[in-house]
């Protein structure tokens, strides 16, 4: 089945130690998103790629970076994780068309813990 | 900018009873509307979407939603809930031609026997 896969499902890192989360998709969607979701809150969009074009949200901290080396993969890099970055990170994809918005398809997320 | 309000933070329903989850949106034109469900520790799964046409939309798992332009609402309903429906439910909106979603704060659904 075509899907969005996030690895790892659980990630533990140390305060200040860089960490990378990965997302891959077999849907061939041209848009990929990264969301941060803290406990009992709605997902918050960090940034998204429309094809190769990177779109950062205005309030996304500089500590968060992203790479999309090809259509299938997208990475979230946290350069110096702080305790406040502990959260679930969700990757989503969609196939953007000019006439209507296609729904986003989500992976199962990576739960990041900071020691 | 668009916004979404889910006024019920937590709802408890008996198994077999009917369910309605409320969603109100604020947007200048008719937006694209979605309902997603999230089980604990999982990602979000699309239940249904509304783009245009028939205002009563059928989704997966026996859910439906009705778009009411006059009330700026897109409430989710199910005639008879199952224990497996216990989850967090998010309403979301996106403007035409813009792929970015704005989520509501979610409604947690608890099912009691």
Interface residues (C-beta under 8 A of the other chain):
Chain A: X4 X6 X31 X40 X41 X42 X43 X45 X48 X50 X90 X92 X94 X96 X98 X100 X101 X102 X103 X104 X105 X106 X107 X108 X109 X111
Chain B: X32 X34 X36 X41 X42 X43 X44 X45 X46 X49 X51 X90 X94 X96 X97 X98 X99 X100 X101 X103 X104 X105 X106 X108
